[in-house]
Amino acid sequence: MQCQICKSNEIRPYKVVDSVPVYLCENCHAAFIGPATLRKKTSHIYSFGDYQKREIRFRKRFEETVRLIKKYINGKKVLEVGAGFGLLSNMLSIEGFDVDVLEPDVEPIYLKGLSARVFKTYLEDYVKKTKTRYDAIILYDVLEHVDLPKETIKLFEKLLNDKGLVIIQTPNYRSLMANIVHNWSWWMVEDHRYFFSKKSLTLLFSKKIWKELYFITYEDWIDFKKNLDGNFHNRIHKAFFFGWFIPLYFAVKKLLWKLGYGGLHLAIWQYNRG
């Protein structure tokens, strides 16, 4: 077995999640599902009703992403890959960006009535057909699903204008959350293929043509708490733990995020065509 990201053969078993083995590359610290593991249907996971209940939280999170895009982008042409229900693209469209969306699986309900163009196709097929070039490409909670993440990044070179951006959010399996809970919710081994450390995520981008502009880890407290809740079967133990943990967490969370222990990676790279 070889790591697709760094081509190392230094692979070892890392853990087993729901009877599925997860492997670790000792060189770049990428974790991944064995290539022979079959995917399972996950359509039942993505409910618009459930998404709507969390819309306010998502909007707050996306406001920061929109701010970052406005800060770093040179132009207005944006492609979101795997846009889901389309809330982020909705916000970008309202801000005046010219938005295209790739979403083969669910209906981007938030984009109804807006000028954003929706293509119900996968990235590999879209690259073969389009001549459009973009100033930014967004992958929010998408990269962990792909079988060949390094090849996916190479496809962006065909889609981006010079100085174009790639904005990626993906779970951080080396986060504090992932390492103190019994069943980290973002393993999702039925559909997730790769789990990134900062080192492995950075290695996807060649330093010759990509420049890192921004990289943080962070998390939503409600997501963190829901993961923690699964650790307790006794209410007294739970009350005791949260009684001291919550104040401590909020006192040091920004330091934890800075040190790379937030539950999510959020990063921006700039493409330099040369």
C-alpha positions, 0 to 999 in steps of 0.5 A, spaced: 500 500 500 502 506 498 500 513 500 497 517 494 499 524 497 506 523 498 508 516 495 511 513 501 510 506 503 511 507 510 503 505 512 501 502 518 494 500 521 491 506 525 484 504 527 478 501 526 472 505 525 465 501 524 469 495 522 473 499 517 480 499 517 483 506 517 491 507 515 496 512 517 502 514 512 508 515 517 511 520 512 505 525 511 501 523 517 495 522 512 490 517 514 485 514 509 481 508 508 483 502 504 482 502 497 478 496 496 473 499 501 466 500 498 462 506 499 455 506 502 449 510 500 449 516 504 443 520 501 439 519 508 445 523 512 443 529 508 436 532 510 434 539 508 430 540 514 436 538 518 440 543 515 435 548 515 435 547 523 443 549 523 442 555 518 444 560 522 450 557 525 452 555 517 451 563 515 455 565 521 461 560 519 460 562 511 460 570 513 468 569 515 469 565 508 466 570 504 470 576 508 476 572 506 474 571 499 473 578 498 480 579 501 484 575 497 481 574 490 483 578 484 476 578 480 469 575 481 468 568 477 467 563 483 466 555 482 464 551 488 465 544 487 460 540 491 456 545 494 450 541 497 444 546 498 448 552 496 448 556 502 455 559 501 454 560 493 447 564 495 451 568 500 457 569 494 452 571 489 448 576 493 455 579 494 456 580 487 460 574 485 459 570 478 458 563 481 458 557 478 456 550 482 458 543 481 453 539 485 451 532 482 447 529 488 442 534 492 438 540 490 442 547 491 435 549 494 438 556 496 440 558 489 433 558 486 431 565 483 439 567 483 443 568 477 448 562 479 449 556 474 448 549 477 451 543 473 449 536 476 456 533 474 462 531 477 469 535 477 472 530 472 467 531 467 466 538 468 474 539 466 473 535 460 467 540 457 468 547 460 473 552 457 471 557 463 476 560 467 475 562 475 478 566 480 476 562 486 474 554 487 471 552 493 471 545 496 467 546 503 467 539 506 469 535 499 476 533 499 475 528 504 470 524 499 475 524 493 479 517 492 485 521 489 486 528 492 492 530 489 489 528 482 483 533 484 488 539 485 491 538 479 485 539 475 484 546 478 490 548 474 486 547 468 480 551 471 484 557 474 486 564 472 493 566 474 493 568 481 486 564 482 485 561 489 483 554 492 479 555 498 478 548 502 475 546 508 476 539 511 476 535 517 482 535 522 483 528 524 489 530 529 484 535 532 483 535 540 476 533 538 478 527 534 482 524 539 478 525 546 471 522 543 470 515 543 466 516 536 468 522 532 463 524 528 467 526 522 470 519 520 464 517 516 468 511 513 462 509 509 463 515 504 470 519 507 476 516 504 482 521 506 483 525 513 488 530 513 493 533 517 496 540 516 502 536 513 498 532 508 494 537 506 500 542 504 503 537 500 497 536 495 500 543 493 506 544 489 510 550 492 513 551 485 506 553 483 502 554 489 502 559 495 499 558 501 495 565 503 492 562 509 491 556 514 487 555 520 484 550 524 477 552 528 471 548 530 464 550 532 462 549 539 456 545 538 459 540 534 464 539 539 459 538 544 455 533 540 461 529 539 463 530 547 456 528 549 457 521 546 462 519 551 458 519 557 452 514 559 452 517 567 449 524 567 453 526 574 460 524 570 457 528 564 455 534 569 462 534 573 466 534 566 463 539 563 463 543 569 470 544 569 472 543 561 467 548 558 471 554 562 477 551 560 476 550 553 473 557 552 479 560 555 484 556 551 481 554 544 484 560 540 491 557 542 489 550 541 486 552 534 493 556 533 497 550 535 493 545 529 488 542 534 481 545 531 476 540 528 476 543 521 482 545 517 480 552 513 486 554 508 487 558 502 492 557 496 494 561 490 495 559 483 501 562 480 501 559 472 508 562 471 
